[in-house]
Amino acid sequence: MTSIERSRSAGSSWMGRSESVSVRLGAPREYFHVEGLARLRTLTNPAFQLNVTLDDTLSLMRELELGMLDAIIAEQKVARRGWHYQPIQTETYIAIGQAALPVPRELSVEAAESWLLRQAWIAAAPDLPIIRRFWQDAFGGRPAIVPRLVVPDALSVIQAVSLGLGVSIVPAYLCREPLNAGLIRELWTPPEPSVNTLHLVCERSRLKTPEVEWLAQLLKPAAAYS
């Protein structure tokens, strides 16, 4: 019997009581609002109370290192001795613009880069981490881009794009609804997709604890969104 199964079998002792084990999870704000909350529909074990902190990955990593969180969802991997990274989702980066933005057809890689560089850009950070990752994967270099607008998060980026303020690169799963609603469009698809993996991160020594096993089950790996 695993530790999570032992916890479940003991779960009946928690029924009708106010006490529960507090599980501290850190997550990126955009992921939690769009994807994470949907995963919590299976939040049924009364033995656990989930407490969520929303912040950027590096800040969450600092809190994990200080013992302030039990586990985090990380958008990048940073070498830390004793940390375990468990993949939970693959995200695909896509180039988006307002639906009404005219885009030349059948652009070559070189023509696509040239056309994209002529657009007004929106970013979620001045150092353009997602845009740089997409650019390296698609074009093999760094983008010569100075964003017209920098906003706090990817959801704000998507909203600004839908209003026609510029173009950007975002994870596809974050913009499913505005894409389906025809508010924005994918501007160009590279020959090979630009992808990133989200991980559930914890101290290796805590990997088999009931709390972490419960989180791992809640956040089962999902297919990439493209």
N, C-alpha and C positions, 0 to 999 in steps of 0.2 A: 504494500500500500504506500503510495506517495504521500508526501507531506500535505499536499493540497487535498488528497482524498481523506487523510486523517482529519484535516480541518473541516471538511464537509460532513464527515460522520459525526463530528462533535458539534456541528452547526446547530443541531436542535437544542443544545444547551444554551444557545444565545437567543433563541426565539423568545419573544416576550420580555426581553431585557434591554435596557438602554445601552449597556456596555458593548463595545465591539473593538476589534483591533484596527487602529488607524493606519492606513497605508498611504504614504506620501509620494505622489507621482508628479514629476515635472514634465511639461509638454510645451511645444511651440503653440502660440495662440491660434494661428491659422489652422494648423493640423487639428487641434482639439475641437474647434468650432465646426469645421467642415466634415472631419472624418472620425475623430476620437469619440465624440458624443454618440455617434451612431453605433460604435462598437460597445458602448456601455449598456445597450439594450439587454445584454445578458448579465447585468449586474444584479444577481439574485442571492448571493451567499450572505446571510445575515451576520456572519462572523466577522465581516470586514466593513470598514467605513473608508471610502476613498476620498482623500483630500488632494486637490489638484492645484498646482502652482503653474501659472502661465508666464513664460519669459522666452528670451532667445536661447539658443543652444549653449553658448559659452557661459552665460550666466547660470543656467541650470547645471552645467558641469561643475561650476564652482560650488554650488549648493550641495551637489552630490558628494563632492570631495570633502566638504565640511561635515557630512553626516546629517544634513538638514532634509534630505530627500532619500527615499528608499530606492527609487529608480527614476530614470528619465527617458523621454523619447528624444533622440538626438538626430539632427539633420546632417551631421558630419561626424567623422571618427577622429578622435584625438588620442594619441598614444598616452595611456595612463597604466602604470603597473597595477595589476590586480583587478582591472575592470573587464567585464564580459559584455560583448556586443551581440545581441540577438536580432537578426533582420525581421522587421514586421511589415514593411511595405516598400515597394519600388515606385518612385514617382518619375514621370517623364516631363522634361521641360519643353515648353512650346512657345513660339513667338506669336504674340497676339496684338491685334489692333481693333479699332472700332469697326463694326460690321460694314459701315458705308465707305471705309477707306479703300480706294482703288488700288489693286495690286497687279503688277504685270504677271502674265501667265507663263508657266513653264520656265521659271528662272533657273539658270545654272547656278552652281555653288558660288562662283565668282560674282555673277550678276546679283544674286541674292544678297551677298555681303555688301556690295556697293549700294544697293537700294536701301537696305536696312540702315546703313550708316548715314543716309540722308534724312532719316526720319527724326522727329522729336522723341526723346526717350524719357520714360518714367522708371524710377527704381525704388526699391525698398531700403537701400543703404547707399551711402556715397561711394563705397568701394565696389559696388556692382557684383556681389558674389555669384548670384545665379546667372546674370548676363555673361559674366566672364567664363563661367563653366560651360554654358551653352556655346559660346563663341569658340572656345578651345576645342570642344567636341565637333562642332559643325565646320569651322573654318581653319582650325589649327593655329590660332594666334590670339592676341589680345585685342579687344574692341577699342577703337579710338572714339570713345563716347563720353560726352559730358552731359549728364541727364538734365533735362529742363525742369523736372520736378522730382523731389525725393520725399517719399511719404513713409509712415512708420511700419507698414506691414504689407504683405502681398495682397490681402483683400482690398486694401485701399488702392493699391496699384491697379487691380482689376476694375474697380469702380471708376478710377480716373481714365483708364483706357476706354471703358464703355461710354464715357462722356466726350471722347474725342480729343483728350488732352495729349495723347502721344501713344507710343507703342512700348511693349515690354516683353520680358521673358518670365514665365511663371510656371509652377507645377500644374499639369493639366487637371488633376483632380480638384484643384481649388476653383476652377472656373467652368465646371460642367454645366451649372445652371445658366450663366449668361451666354455660354456657347449654344446651348440647346434653345435658349430664348431668342437667339439671333441678335443679341446686343453687341457681341464681339465675334471676331473670326480668327482662325489660325492663318497667319500670313504666309508662312513657308515651312515646308517639312524637309529637314535635312535627310541626306541619304541614310544615315544611321542615327537612331534616336539618342538624344542626350538624357541620360538617366541618373538618378541618385537613389540611394537606399536609406530609408529611415530605420533606426535601430532602437530597441529597448536596451538600456544600459544600466548595469548595477555593479556593485562590488562582487567579484567572483565568489567571495566567501559567503554571500547571501543568495547565491543562485538557486539553492534548493530550499530556501525558506518558504513557508506557506504564502507569505505576502507576495513575493516575487513570482512564484509559480502561478498564483492567482492572476497577477497582472499579465503574465505571459499568455495565459489562456484567454483573457479578455481581449488582448491585442494580437490575435492570431494573424499570421501573414495574409496579406491581401494581394490580389493581382495588380499589375501596373495599370494606371489610367493613361490613355493616349488619345 
